[in-house]
């Protein structure tokens, strides 16, 4: 509230966004003309409009169902030279929403969601778990390297997770390089999936990246902002890694517009990036509400740095349930101290301690949404914008029941490191799976917010 005192229906914002977006609208009316336009508000995510430029606001406006249907309708017209291959990638934290909402198992939800999307005209539907595999593996390796350099490099530790775009946007737009230099350089699962679809898959299908329209279904609105980052755009092909992000709720809205229930949709197996293979049962990573960066990195670091096999991790809640600590002791000494900081309140406290030089942690899994990714504002909300606690509890139950698969055991990932990425220590790995984060200069009006 201190950040932005604008009303939800700010006429000035609406006018400016409408003006910038009017040229991109089709005059042709269709049954989806009543679908809501995408806007990002403080009530929806961490990145309020004081952190956004007018141009970003207009481009976020285009990240909506209308743009999705513009491409679908384009593919129905005779000029095949303008047709696009439509690929949709689904985040694993979105599937429990559909499972809980329609009283399905998570495997049924995945197949029925795939069937629904393909009935609209989507060509391929992928699961982003493989992208999270890459992101976690790269984060694990980077943490070990940073830990080993901690005495030579001032900013080596702590390391902050980089998977949450709300946290990243806040860090770059509001915080200084004192903070951004500690952020892990591994791309988020969403953007690694963009590299896989527009890079690896495009090459397998002998397609130019700009001939693929890549949509991501995600639990939160911040993912729309992430897709707009300049470092996730290839000028050579005039192509973004992710062309459009739709929240789980926006997909449900399309179903309502079409008067379709998930229970009435034919099940279709989810596609794989590899030849004609199909995905099997849904799997997840360790972590009760997210991709579990803390648990994976903690166990990997314990093994690599101290030769200790950690089977179970014990979380210790500190000031609140969304700030928890995990430690590793060896010979009576605490050698690793990790934390999970979820929600803006805990992020503020964490940054304050860092700036005062009172930071004890080696790694922090930072997520903008209280409760983690399952509680993304794009899915776990009631119609009046409040958290749907009953639905969230069901989603958590569904998610924790999904079998865990360690990223190290994914044979496709190991093969891609060798065949596509030219080895784990190659330049191509750095170019494809990593990026950089740094403070962005803001105008005075944006900086005078009482953060």
Residue pairs with C-beta under 8 A, 6 or more apart in sequence:
1 42
2 449
2 450
2 451
3 42
3 48
3 50
3 449
3 451
4 42
4 48
4 49
4 50
4 449
6 13
6 49
8 41
8 43
13 39
13 49
13 57
16 54
16 57
16 58
17 37
17 39
17 57
17 58
17 61
20 54
20 55
20 57
20 58
20 61
21 37
21 58
21 61
21 62
24 62
25 66
26 70
28 73
30 69
30 73
31 257
32 65
32 66
32 69
32 254
32 257
33 66
34 257
35 64
35 65
35 66
35 253
35 254
35 257
36 64
36 65
36 250
36 253
37 61
37 64
37 66
38 60
38 61
38 62
38 63
38 64
38 221
38 224
38 250
39 57
39 60
39 61
40 47
40 48
40 49
40 52
40 57
40 60
40 221
40 222
40 224
40 225
41 48
41 49
42 48
42 49
43 377
43 385
44 221
44 377
44 378
45 166
45 220
45 221
45 222
45 225
45 368
45 377
46 166
46 167
46 169
46 170
46 222
46 344
46 368
47 165
47 166
47 169
47 170
47 173
47 222
47 225
49 57
50 445
50 446
50 449
51 169
51 170
51 173
51 174
51 442
51 446
52 60
52 225
56 225
56 228
59 228
60 224
60 225
60 228
62 244
63 224
63 227
63 228
63 244
63 245
63 246
64 244
64 246
64 250
65 246
65 250
65 253
65 254
67 244
68 215
68 244
68 246
71 84
71 86
71 213
72 86
72 120
72 121
72 122
74 82
74 83
74 84
75 83
75 84
75 86
75 121
76 121
84 211
84 212
84 213
85 123
85 124
85 205
85 207
85 211
85 212
85 213
86 121
86 122
86 123
86 124
86 212
86 213
86 215
87 122
87 123
87 124
87 125
87 126
87 197
87 201
87 212
87 213
87 214
87 215
88 117
88 122
88 124
88 125
88 126
88 214
88 215
88 216
88 217
89 125
89 126
89 127
89 128
89 131
89 190
89 193
89 197
89 214
89 215
89 216
89 217
90 110
90 113
90 125
90 126
90 127
90 128
90 216
90 217
90 270
91 128
91 189
91 190
91 216
91 217
91 218
91 219
91 373
92 127
92 128
92 129
92 132
92 282
92 284
92 285
92 291
92 402
93 218
93 219
93 289
93 290
93 373
93 374
93 376
93 399
94 217
94 218
94 219
94 248
94 379
95 106
95 109
95 110
95 113
95 282
95 398
96 106
96 109
96 374
96 394
96 395
96 396
96 398
96 399
97 219
97 248
97 252
97 374
97 379
97 380
97 391
97 395
98 104
98 109
98 112
98 113
98 248
98 252
98 262
99 105
99 106
99 108
99 109
99 395
99 398
100 391
100 394
100 395
100 397
100 398
101 252
101 262
101 391
102 109
102 112
102 261
102 262
102 263
103 263
104 112
104 262
104 263
106 282
106 398
106 399
106 401
106 402
107 281
107 282
108 267
109 262
110 127
110 270
110 279
110 282
111 267
111 268
111 269
111 270
112 262
112 263
112 265
112 266
112 267
113 125
113 217
113 251
113 262
113 265
114 125
114 267
114 268
114 269
114 270
114 271
115 265
115 266
115 267
115 268
116 255
116 260
116 262
116 265
117 125
118 125
118 268
119 265
119 266
120 254
122 215
124 201
124 271
125 268
125 270
125 271
126 193
126 197
126 270
126 271
126 272
126 273
127 270
127 279
127 282
128 189
128 190
128 193
128 216
129 282
129 283
129 284
129 285
129 405
130 193
130 196
130 273
130 410
130 412
130 413
131 189
131 190
131 192
131 193
131 196
132 189
132 192
132 285
132 291
132 407
133 285
133 407
133 410
133 413
134 189
134 192
134 407
134 413
134 433
135 163
135 186
135 187
135 188
135 189
135 192
135 291
135 433
136 285
136 291
136 292
136 293
136 296
136 297
136 407
137 407
137 408
137 413
138 186
138 187
138 429
138 433
138 434
139 161
139 162
139 184
139 186
139 293
139 296
139 297
140 296
140 297
140 300
140 301
141 424
142 159
142 184
142 185
142 186
143 159
143 184
143 297
143 300
143 301
143 362
143 363
144 300
144 301
144 304
144 305
146 153
146 156
146 157
146 159
147 156
147 157
147 301
147 305
147 362
148 305
149 156
150 156
150 157
155 181
155 182
157 182
157 362
157 363
158 182
158 354
158 359
158 361
158 362
158 363
158 364
159 182
159 183
159 184
159 362
159 363
159 364
160 167
160 171
160 179
160 182
160 183
160 184
160 363
160 364
160 366
161 167
161 183
161 184
161 293
161 294
161 363
161 364
161 365
161 366
161 367
162 168
162 183
162 184
162 185
162 186
162 187
162 188
162 437
163 188
163 189
163 290
163 291
163 293
163 367
164 188
164 222
164 366
164 367
164 368
164 369
164 373
165 188
165 190
165 222
165 223
165 225
165 226
166 220
166 222
166 225
166 367
166 368
166 369
167 347
167 366
167 367
167 368
168 183
168 226
168 437
169 222
169 225
169 226
170 347
170 368
171 179
171 180
171 183
171 437
171 439
172 180
172 437
172 438
172 439
172 440
173 440
173 442
173 446
174 442
174 447
174 449
174 451
175 351
175 439
176 439
177 438
177 439
178 354
178 355
179 351
179 354
179 439
180 437
180 438
180 439
181 438
182 354
183 437
185 434
185 435
185 436
185 437
186 433
186 434
187 195
187 433
187 434
187 435
188 226
189 291
190 216
190 218
190 223
190 226
190 227
190 242
190 245
191 226
191 229
191 232
191 241
191 242
191 435
192 432
192 433
193 216
193 242
194 214
194 216
194 227
194 232
194 240
194 241
194 242
195 241
195 432
195 433
196 273
197 212
197 214
197 241
197 273
198 209
198 212
198 214
198 234
198 237
198 239
198 241
199 209
199 420
199 432
200 273
200 416
200 420
201 212
201 273
202 208
202 209
202 211
202 212
204 273
204 274
204 275
208 237
208 239
209 234
209 237
209 239
210 237
210 238
210 239
212 239
213 243
213 244
214 240
214 241
214 242
214 243
214 244
215 242
215 243
215 244
215 245
215 246
216 223
216 227
216 242
216 244
216 245
216 246
217 245
217 246
217 247
217 248
217 251
218 245
218 246
218 247
218 248
218 376
218 378
219 247
219 248
219 373
219 374
219 375
219 376
219 378
219 379
219 380
220 247
220 368
220 369
220 373
220 376
220 377
220 378
220 379
221 247
221 376
221 377
221 378
222 368
223 245
223 247
223 378
224 245
226 232
226 242
226 245
227 240
227 241
227 242
227 243
227 244
227 245
228 240
229 435
231 435
231 436
232 240
232 241
232 242
232 435
233 239
233 240
233 241
234 240
234 241
247 376
247 377
247 378
247 379
248 376
248 378
248 379
249 378
249 379
249 381
250 378
255 261
255 262
269 278
269 279
270 278
270 279
271 278
271 279
272 278
272 279
273 412
274 412
281 403
282 402
283 402
283 403
283 404
283 405
284 291
284 399
284 402
284 403
284 404
284 405
285 291
285 292
285 295
285 296
285 404
285 405
285 406
285 407
286 292
286 295
286 296
286 404
287 293
287 294
287 295
287 296
287 372
288 372
288 396
288 399
288 400
289 371
289 372
289 373
289 374
289 375
289 396
289 399
290 365
290 367
290 372
290 373
290 374
291 373
293 365
294 313
294 326
294 338
294 339
294 340
294 363
294 365
295 313
296 406
296 407
297 338
297 363
298 310
298 313
298 326
298 328
298 336
298 338
298 363
299 310
299 313
301 336
301 363
302 308
302 309
302 310
302 328
302 336
303 309
303 310
305 335
305 336
306 328
306 330
306 335
306 336
308 328
308 330
310 328
313 326
314 326
315 324
315 325
315 326
315 340
316 324
316 325
316 326
316 327
317 323
317 324
318 324
318 325
319 346
319 349
320 345
320 346
322 340
322 341
322 342
322 343
322 345
322 346
322 370
322 371
323 339
323 340
323 341
323 342
323 346
323 349
323 350
324 339
324 340
325 337
325 338
325 339
325 361
326 336
326 337
326 338
326 339
326 340
327 334
327 336
327 337
327 338
328 334
328 335
328 336
328 337
329 335
336 362
336 363
337 360
337 361
337 362
338 361
338 362
338 363
338 364
338 365
339 350
339 361
339 363
339 364
339 365
340 364
340 365
340 367
341 347
341 349
341 350
341 364
341 365
341 366
341 367
342 366
342 367
342 368
342 369
342 370
342 371
342 372
343 367
343 368
343 369
343 370
343 371
344 368
347 366
347 368
348 451
350 359
350 364
350 366
353 359
367 373
369 375
369 376
369 377
371 392
374 380
374 392
374 395
374 396
374 399
375 387
375 392
380 387
380 388
380 391
380 392
380 395
381 387
381 388
382 388
407 413
417 423
417 424
417 429
420 428
421 428
421 429
421 432
421 433
422 428
422 429
423 429
